[in-house]
Amino acid sequence: MGLIGEVTTTSQSQSQHLIIEEWNGSSSTKLFKTATISASPSLSIHRSGSRFNHIWRRLLQAFVPEGFPGSVTPDYVPFQVWDSLQGLSTYIRIMLSTQALLSAIGVGEKSATVLGATFQWFLRDLTGMLGGVLFTFYQGSNLDSNAKMWRLVADLMNDLGMLMDLLSPLFPSAFVFVVCLGSLSRSFTGVASGATRAALTQHFALQNNAADISAKEGSQETMATMIGMAFGMLLARITIGNALAIWFCFLSLTMFHMYANYKAVRCLALNSLNFQRMSILLQHFMETEQVLSPEQVSTVEHVLPIWITSCSSKNSKLLHKRVDIGLRVSSLDHQEMMDLLHSAGSFYTKAKYLLLERKGIIGVIVHRDSTAAEVLYSYTHALVMANLNKGNNTIHSESQSWMDKHYEGFIQKLKSSGWKTERLLSPSIIWRANWKYGQADKKID
């Protein structure tokens, strides 16, 4: 409760009257007057608003960030609504899958041993831990650049893990294998969900309030967990012994869970630049000389996993698929190496990158000392080359001419439209190169 005084002085019969207004709120932009105190002619207190509204605002502060809604991005509310709904369906299904898993382990049966159940549970957890480490090793650097896609993949793997638990009683001879597979799937979920959540929290934070947003996210998740557990226990009790009802409820909730997750990531309007968003922006700019806003790009970018996107989309719409950044020099054959040496000496003498066209794919060889801005520049140049590529020999000069004329203006328009242009979100570039020019001829080390 904050107390802010507004002093009004009036002169009546050479006396001063003080009026104090009491305001409540955690943000200067969201304050509510709760009382007015006056001493003329006698002390009086006039309360504003109902006690119920005051209590409701206090309760709301436990679930929304301080200064809400001005302290978060506009896509925060729709994302949190759908995210809470998908979380609710998850906790309900956890009760069904856990019931099936405990039944498969032997809980309630005299023949089951404590040691046997403990060992099976240990193998399940061990598999999940190892899976999480391996997943982080292979995909850790890719999570930040594709937060939307990995958010969907994480929940899909969680669905698969719960499905394995539900299937475990049906395959007693392969019980350990089934539950370990389910634990492995959930370990991917833990890593991907945690990493993407961190990226989204940074996106939502408009006032350096990522910690507050994360804390309130915990409160929202706790509430959804308690409600989901209550409904889950009720549903588990109603459907116990009825396999058809269990499977119907589980599959129905799973379909809703997947739909809610898709709607949640569709609500996001991320303003960071990754491979796909940069490709969409550049193509549109080259056609119209206009820059799309983050909200406009969010309606057209693909959020489904890569393997689904590749099968359902035309290659012309996936310009970023025709660019390979971080190309390994030693993977080139003799002719490609000769072409690279020629283009390096002709077009990229002052650049911190080299571009090479290989069967319709533009390879980007990144210099060892390239900065984040130079990586963004090189990737943009590669996209321009891929978009202009018509199989002619002038593609290097044409693309360089476009970059010289339009790149600076393109970046300025991106900034004015709300895009973050400091860096390109991409997986770690593990292959780089260093080159120098000799006196007699030009060569690459």
C-alpha positions as CSV (number, residue, x, y, z in Angstrom):
1,M,0.0,0.0,0.0
2,G,1.5,3.3,-1.0
3,L,0.6,6.7,0.3
4,I,0.8,9.6,-2.0
5,G,-0.2,13.0,-0.8
6,E,-1.6,15.8,-2.9
7,V,-1.6,19.0,-0.9
8,T,-4.2,21.6,-1.6
9,T,-3.9,24.9,0.3
10,T,-6.7,27.5,0.4
11,S,-6.8,30.6,2.4
12,Q,-10.0,31.1,4.4
13,S,-10.0,33.4,7.4
14,Q,-6.2,33.1,7.4
15,S,-6.2,29.3,7.9
16,Q,-5.0,26.4,5.8
17,H,-6.9,23.2,5.1
18,L,-4.9,20.0,4.2
19,I,-6.4,17.3,2.0
20,I,-4.6,14.0,1.6
21,E,-5.4,11.5,-1.0
22,E,-4.4,7.8,-0.6
23,W,-3.5,5.9,-3.7
24,N,-2.8,2.1,-4.1
25,G,-0.8,0.3,-6.7
26,S,2.6,-1.2,-7.6
27,S,3.1,1.0,-10.6
28,S,2.9,4.7,-11.1
29,T,0.8,4.1,-14.3
30,K,-1.7,1.9,-12.5
31,L,-2.6,3.7,-9.2
32,F,-6.1,3.7,-7.7
33,K,-7.4,6.3,-5.3
34,T,-8.6,4.5,-2.2
35,A,-9.4,7.3,0.3
36,T,-9.5,11.1,0.8
37,I,-8.7,12.6,4.2
38,S,-9.8,16.1,5.0
39,A,-9.6,18.2,8.2
40,S,-12.2,20.8,7.3
41,P,-14.3,21.6,9.3
42,S,-13.5,18.4,11.2
43,L,-11.5,15.2,10.4
44,S,-13.2,13.1,7.8
45,I,-12.3,10.1,5.7
46,H,-14.0,9.3,2.4
47,R,-13.1,5.9,1.0
48,S,-13.2,5.3,-2.8
49,G,-14.0,2.0,-4.4
50,S,-15.3,-1.2,-2.7
51,R,-13.3,-3.4,-0.4
52,F,-13.9,-6.2,-2.8
53,N,-12.1,-4.4,-5.7
54,H,-9.2,-3.7,-3.4
55,I,-8.9,-7.3,-2.4
56,W,-9.2,-8.4,-6.1
57,R,-6.4,-6.1,-7.1
58,R,-4.1,-7.4,-4.3
59,L,-4.8,-11.0,-5.4
60,L,-4.1,-10.1,-9.0
61,Q,-0.7,-8.8,-8.1
62,A,0.3,-12.3,-7.2
63,F,-0.2,-13.6,-10.7
64,V,0.7,-10.7,-13.0
65,P,4.0,-8.7,-13.3
66,E,4.3,-5.4,-11.5
67,G,3.1,-2.6,-13.7
68,F,0.9,-4.9,-15.8
69,P,-0.1,-4.4,-18.6
70,G,2.4,-1.7,-19.4
71,S,5.4,-3.7,-18.2
72,V,4.9,-6.6,-20.7
73,T,4.4,-6.9,-24.5
74,P,0.9,-7.1,-25.9
75,D,1.2,-10.8,-26.7
76,Y,1.8,-11.7,-23.1
77,V,-1.9,-12.1,-22.1
78,P,-3.1,-14.3,-25.0
79,F,0.0,-16.5,-24.7
80,Q,-0.4,-17.0,-21.0
81,V,-4.1,-17.8,-21.4
82,W,-3.4,-20.6,-23.9
83,D,-0.3,-21.7,-22.0
84,S,-2.3,-22.1,-18.8
85,L,-5.0,-24.1,-20.6
86,Q,-2.5,-26.5,-22.1
87,G,-0.8,-26.8,-18.7
88,L,-4.2,-27.6,-17.1
89,S,-4.8,-30.4,-19.6
90,T,-1.3,-31.7,-19.0
91,Y,-1.8,-32.1,-15.2
92,I,-5.1,-33.8,-15.7
93,R,-3.5,-36.4,-18.0
94,I,-0.6,-36.8,-15.6
95,M,-3.0,-38.3,-13.1
96,L,-4.2,-40.9,-15.7
97,S,-0.7,-41.8,-16.9
98,T,0.7,-42.0,-13.4
99,Q,-2.1,-44.3,-12.3
100,A,-1.3,-46.6,-15.2
101,L,2.4,-46.5,-14.5
102,L,2.0,-47.3,-10.8
103,S,-0.3,-50.2,-11.7
104,A,2.3,-51.5,-14.1
105,I,5.0,-51.3,-11.4
106,G,2.8,-53.4,-9.2
107,V,1.4,-51.0,-6.6
108,G,-1.4,-52.8,-4.8
109,E,-0.2,-56.3,-5.7
110,K,1.2,-58.7,-3.1
111,S,3.6,-60.2,-5.7
112,A,5.3,-56.8,-6.2
113,T,8.5,-56.2,-4.3
114,V,9.8,-52.8,-3.0
115,L,13.3,-53.5,-4.4
116,G,11.9,-54.3,-7.9
117,A,9.7,-51.2,-8.1
118,T,12.6,-49.0,-6.8
119,F,15.0,-50.4,-9.4
120,Q,12.5,-49.9,-12.2
121,W,11.9,-46.3,-11.1
122,F,15.6,-45.7,-10.9
123,L,16.2,-46.9,-14.4
124,R,13.4,-44.6,-15.6
125,D,14.9,-41.5,-13.9
126,L,18.4,-42.4,-15.0
127,T,17.3,-42.6,-18.6
128,G,15.7,-39.2,-18.4
129,M,18.8,-37.6,-16.9
130,L,21.1,-39.0,-19.6
131,G,18.6,-38.0,-22.3
132,G,18.5,-34.4,-21.0
133,V,22.3,-34.1,-21.1
134,L,22.5,-35.6,-24.7
135,F,19.7,-33.3,-25.9
136,T,21.4,-30.2,-24.5
137,F,24.6,-31.3,-26.2
138,Y,23.1,-31.6,-29.7
139,Q,20.4,-28.9,-29.7
140,G,21.2,-26.5,-26.8
141,S,22.4,-23.7,-29.1
142,N,19.4,-24.0,-31.4
143,L,16.7,-23.5,-28.8
144,D,17.1,-19.7,-28.6
145,S,16.9,-19.2,-32.3
146,N,13.8,-21.3,-32.8
147,A,11.9,-20.8,-29.6
148,K,8.5,-21.2,-31.1
149,M,9.2,-24.5,-32.9
150,W,11.0,-26.0,-29.9
151,R,8.1,-24.9,-27.6
152,L,5.8,-27.1,-29.7
153,V,8.3,-29.9,-29.9
154,A,8.8,-29.9,-26.2
155,D,5.1,-30.4,-25.5
156,L,4.8,-33.0,-28.2
157,M,7.6,-35.0,-26.6
158,N,5.8,-34.6,-23.2
159,D,2.6,-36.0,-24.8
160,L,4.7,-38.9,-26.1
161,G,6.2,-39.6,-22.7
162,M,2.7,-39.7,-21.0
163,L,1.5,-42.0,-23.8
164,M,4.3,-44.4,-23.0
165,D,3.3,-44.4,-19.3
166,L,-0.3,-45.2,-20.3
167,L,0.9,-48.0,-22.6
168,S,3.2,-49.6,-20.0
169,P,0.6,-51.9,-18.4
170,L,-0.2,-53.4,-21.9
171,F,3.3,-54.6,-22.4
172,P,4.5,-56.2,-19.1
173,S,7.4,-58.0,-20.8
174,A,8.8,-54.7,-22.2
175,F,7.7,-52.6,-19.3
176,V,11.2,-51.2,-18.5
177,F,11.9,-50.3,-22.2
178,V,8.5,-48.5,-22.5
179,V,8.8,-46.4,-19.4
180,C,12.5,-45.5,-20.2
181,L,11.4,-44.4,-23.6
182,G,8.7,-42.2,-22.0
183,S,11.2,-40.8,-19.5
184,L,13.6,-40.0,-22.4
185,S,10.8,-38.1,-24.2
186,R,10.1,-36.1,-21.1
187,S,13.7,-35.3,-20.6
188,F,13.7,-33.5,-23.9
189,T,10.6,-31.6,-22.8
190,G,12.4,-30.4,-19.6
191,V,15.4,-29.0,-21.4
192,A,13.5,-27.5,-24.4
193,S,10.7,-26.1,-22.3
194,G,13.0,-24.5,-19.8
195,A,15.3,-22.9,-22.4
196,T,12.4,-21.6,-24.6
197,R,10.7,-20.2,-21.5
198,A,13.8,-18.2,-20.7
199,A,13.9,-16.8,-24.2
200,L,10.2,-15.9,-24.1
201,T,10.5,-14.2,-20.7
202,Q,13.2,-11.9,-22.1
203,H,10.8,-11.1,-24.9
204,F,7.9,-10.2,-22.6
205,A,10.0,-8.0,-20.3
206,L,9.7,-4.4,-21.3
207,Q,11.1,-2.9,-18.1
208,N,14.0,-5.2,-17.3
209,N,11.5,-7.2,-15.2
210,A,12.3,-10.7,-16.4
211,A,12.7,-12.0,-12.8
212,D,9.3,-10.6,-11.9
213,I,7.7,-12.2,-15.0
214,S,9.3,-15.5,-14.2
215,A,8.1,-15.4,-10.6
216,K,4.5,-14.6,-11.6
217,E,4.7,-17.4,-14.2
218,G,5.5,-19.7,-11.3
219,S,2.4,-18.5,-9.5
220,Q,0.2,-19.1,-12.6
221,E,1.7,-22.6,-13.1
222,T,1.1,-23.5,-9.4
223,M,-2.5,-22.5,-9.7
224,A,-3.0,-24.4,-12.9
225,T,-1.3,-27.4,-11.3
226,M,-3.6,-27.4,-8.3
227,I,-6.7,-27.2,-10.4
228,G,-5.4,-29.8,-12.8
229,M,-4.5,-32.2,-10.0
230,A,-8.0,-31.8,-8.5
231,F,-9.7,-32.5,-11.8
232,G,-7.2,-35.3,-12.6
233,M,-7.9,-37.1,-9.3
234,L,-11.6,-36.8,-9.9
235,L,-11.3,-38.1,-13.5
236,A,-9.0,-40.9,-12.4
237,R,-11.5,-42.1,-9.8
238,I,-14.4,-41.9,-12.3
239,T,-12.6,-43.9,-15.0
240,I,-10.7,-46.4,-12.9
241,G,-11.1,-49.9,-14.3
242,N,-12.6,-48.6,-17.5
243,A,-9.9,-48.7,-20.2
244,L,-12.1,-47.2,-22.9
245,A,-13.0,-44.2,-20.8
246,I,-9.4,-43.7,-19.8
247,W,-8.1,-43.7,-23.4
248,F,-11.0,-41.5,-24.6
249,C,-10.3,-38.9,-22.0
250,F,-6.5,-39.1,-22.5
251,L,-6.7,-38.7,-26.3
252,S,-9.2,-35.9,-26.1
253,L,-7.1,-33.9,-23.6
254,T,-4.0,-34.6,-25.8
255,M,-5.7,-33.2,-28.9
256,F,-6.8,-30.1,-26.9
257,H,-3.3,-29.8,-25.4
258,M,-1.7,-29.7,-28.9
259,Y,-4.2,-27.2,-30.1
260,A,-3.7,-24.9,-27.2
261,N,0.1,-25.1,-27.6
262,Y,-0.2,-24.2,-31.3
263,K,-2.5,-21.2,-30.5
264,A,-0.1,-20.1,-27.8
265,V,3.0,-19.9,-30.0
266,R,0.8,-18.3,-32.8
267,C,0.1,-15.4,-30.4
268,L,3.8,-14.6,-30.0
269,A,5.2,-11.7,-32.0
270,L,8.9,-12.1,-31.4
271,N,11.0,-9.1,-32.5
272,S,14.4,-10.9,-32.6
273,L,15.9,-11.9,-36.0
274,N,16.4,-15.6,-36.7
275,F,16.9,-17.4,-40.1
276,Q,13.3,-17.6,-41.0
277,R,12.1,-14.2,-39.9
278,M,15.0,-12.5,-41.6
279,S,14.2,-14.4,-44.8
280,I,10.5,-13.3,-44.7
281,L,11.5,-9.7,-44.0
282,L,14.1,-9.5,-46.7
283,Q,11.9,-11.1,-49.4
284,H,9.1,-8.7,-48.6
285,F,11.5,-5.7,-48.6
286,M,13.1,-6.7,-52.0
287,E,9.6,-6.8,-53.5
288,T,8.0,-3.8,-51.9
289,E,10.8,-1.8,-50.2
290,Q,8.6,-1.9,-47.1
291,V,9.4,-3.7,-43.8
292,L,6.9,-5.9,-42.0
293,S,6.2,-5.5,-38.3
294,P,6.8,-8.3,-35.8
295,E,3.0,-8.8,-35.6
296,Q,2.8,-9.2,-39.4
297,V,5.7,-11.6,-39.6
298,S,4.2,-13.8,-36.8
299,T,1.2,-14.5,-38.9
300,V,3.2,-15.9,-41.8
301,E,6.2,-17.6,-40.2
302,H,6.1,-21.4,-39.8
303,V,6.0,-22.6,-36.2
304,L,5.7,-26.3,-36.8
305,P,8.8,-28.6,-36.6
306,I,11.2,-28.4,-39.4
307,W,10.4,-31.8,-40.9
308,I,6.7,-30.9,-41.2
309,T,7.5,-27.5,-42.6
310,S,9.8,-28.9,-45.3
311,C,7.1,-31.3,-46.5
312,S,4.2,-28.9,-46.5
313,S,5.8,-25.7,-48.0
314,K,7.2,-24.8,-51.3
315,N,10.9,-24.2,-51.5
316,S,10.3,-20.7,-52.9
317,K,8.7,-19.7,-49.6
318,L,11.6,-21.1,-47.6
319,L,14.5,-18.8,-48.7
320,H,16.5,-19.5,-45.5
321,K,16.6,-23.2,-46.5
322,R,18.8,-22.2,-49.4
323,V,21.5,-20.7,-47.2
324,D,24.1,-22.7,-45.3
325,I,25.9,-20.5,-42.8
326,G,29.2,-21.7,-41.2
327,L,30.3,-23.8,-44.2
328,R,33.3,-26.0,-43.6
329,V,36.1,-25.1,-46.1
330,S,37.6,-28.6,-46.2
331,S,34.2,-30.1,-47.4
332,L,34.6,-28.3,-50.8
333,D,35.8,-30.2,-53.8
334,H,38.5,-29.0,-56.2
335,Q,36.2,-27.0,-58.5
336,E,34.3,-25.4,-55.6
337,M,37.6,-24.4,-54.1
338,M,38.7,-22.8,-57.3
339,D,35.5,-20.9,-57.5
340,L,35.8,-19.8,-53.9
341,L,39.4,-18.5,-54.5
342,H,38.3,-16.6,-57.6
343,S,35.3,-15.0,-55.9
344,A,37.4,-14.2,-52.8
345,G,39.9,-12.2,-54.8
346,S,37.2,-10.5,-56.9
347,F,34.3,-9.6,-54.6
348,Y,35.2,-10.1,-50.9
349,T,38.6,-8.5,-50.5
350,K,37.3,-6.3,-47.6
351,A,34.6,-8.6,-46.2
352,K,34.7,-10.9,-43.2
353,Y,32.9,-13.7,-45.0
354,L,32.9,-15.5,-48.3
355,L,29.9,-16.7,-50.3
356,L,29.8,-19.7,-52.6
357,E,26.9,-21.1,-54.7
358,R,26.7,-24.9,-54.5
359,K,23.8,-26.6,-56.3
360,G,21.4,-23.8,-55.5
361,I,22.5,-23.5,-51.9
362,I,24.5,-20.4,-50.9
363,G,27.2,-21.4,-48.5
364,V,28.6,-18.8,-46.1
365,I,32.2,-19.1,-44.9
366,V,32.4,-17.0,-41.7
367,H,35.7,-15.3,-40.8
368,R,37.3,-16.3,-37.5
369,D,37.1,-12.7,-36.2
370,S,33.6,-11.9,-37.4
371,T,31.4,-9.9,-35.0
372,A,27.6,-10.3,-34.5
373,A,26.9,-7.4,-36.9
374,E,29.1,-8.9,-39.6
375,V,27.4,-12.3,-39.2
376,L,24.1,-10.6,-39.7
377,Y,25.4,-8.8,-42.8
378,S,26.9,-12.0,-44.3
379,Y,23.6,-13.9,-43.8
380,T,21.6,-11.0,-45.3
381,H,24.0,-11.0,-48.3
382,A,23.5,-14.7,-48.7
383,L,19.7,-14.3,-48.7
384,V,20.0,-11.7,-51.3
385,M,22.1,-13.9,-53.5
386,A,19.7,-16.8,-53.0
387,N,16.8,-14.6,-54.0
388,L,18.5,-13.2,-57.1
389,N,20.1,-16.5,-58.1
390,K,19.1,-17.2,-61.7
391,G,22.0,-19.5,-62.6
392,N,24.1,-16.7,-64.2
393,N,27.7,-15.7,-63.5
394,T,27.0,-12.2,-62.3
395,I,25.2,-13.2,-59.1
396,H,28.1,-12.0,-56.9
397,S,28.3,-8.5,-58.4
398,E,24.5,-8.1,-58.5
399,S,24.0,-9.1,-54.9
400,Q,26.9,-6.9,-53.7
401,S,25.4,-4.0,-55.6
402,W,22.1,-4.5,-53.9
403,M,23.8,-4.7,-50.5
404,D,25.7,-1.4,-51.1
405,K,22.5,0.4,-52.1
406,H,19.9,-1.0,-49.7
407,Y,21.4,-2.7,-46.7
408,E,21.8,0.4,-44.4
409,G,18.3,1.6,-45.3
410,F,16.9,-1.9,-44.7
411,I,18.4,-2.1,-41.2
412,Q,17.2,1.4,-40.3
413,K,13.6,0.4,-41.3
414,L,13.9,-2.7,-39.2
415,K,14.9,-0.7,-36.2
416,S,12.1,1.8,-36.6
417,S,9.6,-1.1,-36.9
418,G,10.6,-2.5,-33.6
419,W,13.1,-5.2,-34.6
420,K,16.2,-6.0,-32.6
421,T,19.1,-5.8,-35.1
422,E,22.0,-6.2,-32.8
423,R,22.5,-9.9,-33.7
424,L,21.2,-12.8,-35.6
425,L,19.8,-15.6,-33.5
426,S,21.3,-18.8,-34.9
427,P,22.8,-22.0,-33.8
428,S,26.5,-21.9,-32.8
429,I,28.7,-21.4,-35.9
430,I,31.4,-24.1,-35.2
431,W,33.2,-23.9,-38.5
432,R,35.1,-20.6,-39.3
433,A,38.0,-19.7,-41.4
434,N,40.9,-17.3,-41.7
435,W,42.3,-15.9,-45.0
436,K,44.9,-13.5,-46.1
437,Y,46.1,-12.1,-49.4
438,G,49.7,-12.6,-50.6
439,Q,51.8,-10.4,-52.8
440,A,51.8,-12.4,-56.0
441,D,48.4,-14.2,-55.8
442,K,45.5,-14.4,-53.5
443,K,45.0,-17.5,-51.3
444,I,43.1,-18.8,-48.4
445,D,44.8,-20.4,-45.3
